[in-house]
Amino acid sequence: MVLDKELDKTKLLFLDACRNLMELGELSQEEYMGICDLLDRLDGLSREQFEQELRRVSRGLSDLIS
């Protein structure tokens, strides 16, 4: 239960950071929506799949957080 809450909190913080990047023009709305979709599918992806998909939808900006 605690781990689930922490994961949800982390997702929200990450989405907030991505929203800020979108507002700054660093991410398009399409990229932001792709990241939102990716987080919705997180449970079905391996770490490698998640990182690969995140790089694809965010034009490599995810490398900043790796």
C-alpha positions as CSV (number, residue, x, y, z in Angstrom):
1,M,0.0,0.0,0.0
2,V,2.7,2.5,0.9
3,L,4.6,1.7,-2.3
4,D,1.5,2.3,-4.3
5,K,1.0,5.7,-2.7
6,E,4.6,6.6,-3.4
7,L,4.3,5.5,-7.0
8,D,1.2,7.6,-7.4
9,K,2.9,10.6,-5.8
10,T,5.9,10.1,-8.1
11,K,3.7,10.0,-11.1
12,L,2.0,13.2,-10.1
13,L,5.3,15.0,-9.5
14,F,6.6,13.7,-12.9
15,L,3.4,14.8,-14.7
16,D,3.7,18.2,-13.0
17,A,7.3,18.6,-14.2
18,C,6.2,17.6,-17.7
19,R,3.4,20.1,-17.6
20,N,5.8,22.8,-16.6
21,L,8.1,21.8,-19.6
22,M,5.0,22.0,-21.8
23,E,4.3,25.5,-20.5
24,L,7.9,26.5,-21.2
25,G,7.6,25.2,-24.7
26,E,10.0,22.4,-24.2
27,L,7.3,19.7,-24.7
28,S,4.4,19.9,-27.1
29,Q,0.9,19.1,-26.0
30,E,1.1,15.9,-28.0
31,E,4.2,14.9,-26.3
32,Y,2.7,15.6,-22.9
33,M,-0.4,13.6,-23.7
34,G,1.9,10.7,-24.9
35,I,3.6,10.8,-21.5
36,C,0.3,10.7,-19.7
37,D,-0.7,7.7,-21.8
38,L,2.6,6.1,-21.1
39,L,2.2,6.5,-17.3
40,D,-1.3,4.9,-17.6
41,R,0.3,1.9,-19.2
42,L,3.3,1.8,-16.7
43,D,2.2,-1.5,-15.0
44,G,2.5,-3.4,-18.2
45,L,5.9,-2.3,-19.3
46,S,9.4,-3.3,-18.2
47,R,11.8,-0.5,-17.2
48,E,13.6,-0.8,-20.6
49,Q,10.3,-0.6,-22.5
50,F,9.2,2.4,-20.4
51,E,12.5,4.3,-21.0
52,Q,12.4,3.5,-24.7
53,E,8.8,4.7,-25.1
54,L,9.5,7.8,-23.0
55,R,12.4,8.8,-25.2
56,R,10.2,8.3,-28.2
57,V,7.3,10.5,-27.0
58,S,9.5,13.2,-25.4
59,R,12.1,13.6,-28.2
60,G,14.9,12.5,-25.8
61,L,14.1,15.0,-23.1
62,S,13.8,12.0,-20.7
63,D,17.6,11.7,-20.9
64,L,17.7,14.7,-18.6
65,I,16.2,12.6,-15.8
66,S,18.1,9.3,-16.3
